Amino acid sequence: MTSLKAPGAGVFSSRPARLYTIKEVGEACGLPAGAIMQLVPRTWTQEGWMYTGEQLADSVRIAANLRRERVAAADGGACGETAGVRPVR
């Protein structure tokens, strides 16, 4: 019988998951640092505030939502009635 587990699966890794700086997040999502700090979840580490891969992906979704809302408002679709960021589904 063959195992379906990948090599090392279920074993604690001493290597931490990849973390991203605010500069890297900004390059990925296109938002300025101030907007990232206000809108994107972040993680406190020994090096300071950093972003996980999931949080980096969140930043890209948040930026896409903001751009879509800006376009809708410019087209008169939103008329200023929407507030906040709607999730992408």
N, C-alpha and C positions, 0 to 999 in steps of 0.2 A: 504494500500500500504506500502511495506517495503522499508526502506532506504538502498541504496547500499554503503553508506559511512561508513567507519570504525569509531568506537568511537573516538572522538577527531579530526577527519579529518578536515582540513581547519582551525583549531584553532592554533594560534601562541603558540609555546611551549617556555617556559622560560628556558628550559633545552637545552644547546647547543649540537650540534652533536658531536659524539665521535671524538677525535683527537688522533693522534698517534705520538710517538717520533721517532727520527731517529733510535734509537735502535730497536724499534718494527718493523719499516719498513725494516731494515736490516735483522731481523729474518725472516720476511715474504718472502723477495725476494732473500736473499743470497748475495746481493751486499755489498761491503764495504761502510762506511759512505762517503768517498770522492766521490765515483761514484754516490751515491744517491744524494748528494748535487748538483752535476753537471748535472745530467740527469733527475731527478724526480721533477715535479712541487711541490711547497710547499706553505704554507700559513703563513703569519705573524700574530701572536696572541700576547696577552699581556704577555704570557709566553715565547715568542720567536718563532722561526720557528717550525711549526708543520705540520702534514700531515693529510688530510681528508681520509675518507674511499675510495673515488674515486682515490685519489692520491696514496694510498696504493696499490690499484688494478693496477694503472698505473705502479708502481714500479715492480710488478710481471711480467707484460707484457714486460716491457723494459728489465728486466733481461733475460726473455725467448728469446727475440730477440737477445740479445748479445750472449747468449750461442749458439743459432742456427747459427749465423754468424761465431762464433769461430770454430764450428764443420765444417761448410762449407769451411772455409779457410784452416783448417787442412787437409781436404780431397781434396784440390785443386779446389774446386768448385767455390770459390769466387775470387781467384787469386788476392786479394787485390783491385779488381775493385769497390767494394761497399764501400760506406762511410756512416756513420750515422746509424740510427736505423730504420728498416722497421717495419711498424705496423703489428700486428697479426690480422688476420681477420678470 
